[in-house]
C-alpha cells in the first residue's frame, strides 16, 4: 500500500497542505518567502507534488524543485524549519510516527535542489 493510501489519500493531503501553510505563514522566519506568492496556486502545486511523492499519482506537472526555488536564497535552516513544520503537521493529523519518518526520508533529499548554494 502506498504512503498516500496509508495516510488517507486526497483528503489527508489536502488537510496536511492547509495546516502546513498555516504553520509556515505563522513562522516569522519563513513567512517572508511567501509575501508575494499566490498561495492558492502554491497549495495546489504542493498537493500535486505530495500526492506524487507519496505514490498517490505518478503525475506532477510543477516545475523542477531547483528551478522553482532558484533565487529564493533558501538556507539550510529554513529548509529544516519547513520540513519540521510538515512533520509537525503530519503528527498533528495522527499520521503514525513510522509513516512520518518515511515521508521525511522521501523529502529530505530535496534539500540539495532547494537550498541555495
N, C-alpha and C positions, 0 to 999 in steps of 0.2 A: 504494500500500500504506500502511495506517495506521501511525503510530508504534508503536502497540500490537503490531501484527503484526511490525514490524521488530525490536523488542526481544525477541520470543519469546513474546508473548501472556501468558496467565494464569500460567504457571509463572514467567516473568520478573517479573511484577508482584508475585507472592507473595514471591519471593526478595528483591526490592527493598524491599518494605514491612518484611519481617522484619529485614533488615540496617539499614535506615533507623532503625527504632526502637531497635535495639541501639546504634547510634551516638548517637542523641538521648538515650537514657537514661544513657549513659556521659558525657554532657556536663553538667558541674556547673552551668552556667548555664541549661540547658534542662530538666533533669530535674525541677526543682520544679513545672513546669507539669503534670506527669503523676502527681503523688503520689497523688491520689485519683481517678484515671481508670481505668475498666475497659479495660485495654489490648487485650484480645482483641476487644472490641466496636469500639474505636477503629481497630484494624488492619483489621478487616473493612470499616469505612466508608472507610478510606484506600485499600484495594484497589479498592473500588467507584468511588471518586472518580477514582483514577488511571486505571482502565480507561476511564471515560467521557471524561476529559480527553485521553487518548491515542487516542481514537476507536475503542476496542475495543467500546464499547457506547454507546448514547445514553441509558442509564438510570442515573441517580444519585438515590437516594431519601434521601440525607442532608440535613441542614439547610443552609440558606444559609450561606455562609462568614462573613458578617458576624455573623449570629445565633450560629453555633457558637463564635465566638471572642470574643463580647461579654463584657466583664467580666474577661477574662484578662490585660489590660494587656500585650499582646504589643508589644514595642518593635521599631523598625526593625532594630536589631542582632540581636535574637532571630530575626526573620523571615529575615534574611540568613544567620544560622547554620543555621537549619533547612533552607533551600534549599541551602546549601553541603553539608550532610550528605547530602541527596538526590543532589546532583551527584556527590559522592564515592562514594556507594553505586553509582550507575549506572556510573561509570568502573570501580569495583572489579568490577562484574559483566561488564565487557567491552563495554559499550554504546559504539558509535562516538562520537567527540567531536562530530561534526555533529548526531547524533541527540540527544545530551545537551543541546547548545545549543538545539535545537528544543524539547525538553521544558522547559528552563529558561525559554525565551521564552513558552511557554504558561502557566507557573505564576507568573511574576513579576508580572503584573497583579493577582494575588490580594492583593498587598501592601496595596492600598487598602482591601480588605474586612477583612483580618486584623489589621493594625497598629492599635493603639488611637489614637484621635485626641483 
